[in-house]
Amino acid sequence: MKKLFFISFVLLLLLAASSVRGEDDAYIGVNIGTAMSSVPSPSQITALLRSQNIRHVRLYDADPAMLAALANTGIRVIVSVPNEQLLGIGNSNATAANWVAKNVAAHYPSVNITAIAVGSEVLSTLPNAAPLIMPAMRYLQNALVAAALDRYVKISTPHSSSIILDSFPPSQAFFNRSLDNVLVPMLKFLQSTGAPLMLNVYPYYDYMRSNGVIPLDYALFRPLPPNKEAVDANTLLHYTNVFDAVVDAAYFAMAYLNVTNVPVMVTETGWPHKGDPSTEPDATADNANTYNSNLIRHVMNSTGTPKHPGVAVPTYIYELYDEDTRPGSTSEKYWGLFDMNGIPAYTLHLTGSGQVLANDTTNQTYCVARDGADPKMLQAALDWACGPGKVDCSVLMQGQPCYDPDTVEAHATYAFNAYYHGMGMGSGTCYFSGVAEITTTDPSHGSCVYSGKNGSALLNGTSLAPSSNSTADSAAQRAIGDVSTFVRTVVSAIMLLSVFLL
């Protein structure tokens, strides 16, 4: 009997483990703001979404024309209660019921509404309205239950990550205790309804506010050598990017309040592609390209976080369009993937991430020597690329097309780029100990044509093993990782059960 129980339990464990990661667990969505001098029509917006294979969007309201345009597209939609409507909904069950009837029930299921975001960063931007959050969420939930939609539409509220204090190391993070009277019942509500904690995560601002403490590479998801990774001394978990550290800080902060089963959804993240050169020098197209491309790969690979490896973090990029009428600093207007006319603000490089955005123009990205890089490190990286890296550097010889200019920077750029394209532009193949970076500017000149412009990659031989300074991965490697994690889980369970059966 014990053996039968043991076998049955292991079979159940196998089935459970295989269902942890569903097809829809890992996804990238986009936010759609409308602070523009010329807002595209709902049909134009929907056409852009469909052309770009974007299957998840978040609206900052519940505009009926936009919802009508999204009908029968299959695109999953988060609708929002604007902050200015909180007063009415938070004070009246009837008002909440009318809101759900008009903005959800009237459109569902032709519009695939999956969630209601109640307000936006209310606890940090409108603290006086904080007492209205939980009544509003409960009233809206009552309305969903009455309409038999509570199984399909979840209710939560997006928070600024600033409500998490002492976010590094993540294991010591906790929520601002002055918000406990709202956060504790909110987390219990999310637990009971199966809704996620919505969190806005902006490594750009963390980097800007750190005054140099946070390295740019760490903010941009660029691969870091092990000695540069941030280590949580309490858990010994290694963090290679700000995004994961903030998400895990939220998990630890919830655990501090004895909540361990509410998933984190990142409702906003991104990087501005333009800013004031004097005060926002890192708001550039190259950095926005790097951040969002690496983010998409990271999320779509179901990498998870160090605390929860393999657990997907659904994420929405801020944002679809530039919003030229937004107030504030220059960069506030330039977070979009597209301008108002639907023209890409920059070209993404998404090799290995699947078809997430159709403006993946991978053959238009280049790997170049980083400005200001140490010449000795550049020379060492150049020597490696032309040696163990198997780049064909014959065109750099005197009298050949790419000899001029005869500088280590120019020659290194050629070699780095050839290696990068020869390795399929995989993650980490444009690093070279930190002296290389990705750009969308073609470095070709005269008769010296760089890989990417004509699709060629000049490497000697066919064995292209990643170097020690590369973290390139592949679908096969990810599959091996998934299987090994699964096997470790099952083996651990078997060992425990074996002890039980003795």
ABEGO torsion letter per residue (X at the ends): XAAAAAAAAAAAAAAAAAAABBAAABBBBBBBBABBABBBBAAAAAAAAAAAGBABBBBABBBAAAAAAABGAGBBBBBBBBAAAAAAAAABAAAAAAAAAAAAAAAOAABBBABBBBEBGAAAABAAAAAAAAAAAAAAAAAAAAAGAAAABBBBBBBBAAABBGAOBAAABBBBAAAAAAAAAAAAAAAAAGBBBBBBBBAAAAAAAAGGABBAAAAAGBBBBAAABBBBAAAGBBBABAAAAAAAAAAAAAAAAGBAABBBBBABBEBBABBBAAABAABBAAAAAAAAAAAAAAAAAGAEBAABBGBBBBBBBOBABBBAABBEBAAAABABABBAAGBBABBBBABGAEBABAABBAAABBBBBBBGBBAAAAAAAAAAAABAAGBBAAAABBGBAAAOBBBAAAAAAAAAAAAAAAAGGBBGABAGGGABBBBABBABBEABBBBGAAGBBBBBEABBBBBAABABBBAAAAAAAAAAAAAAAAAAAAAAAAAAAX
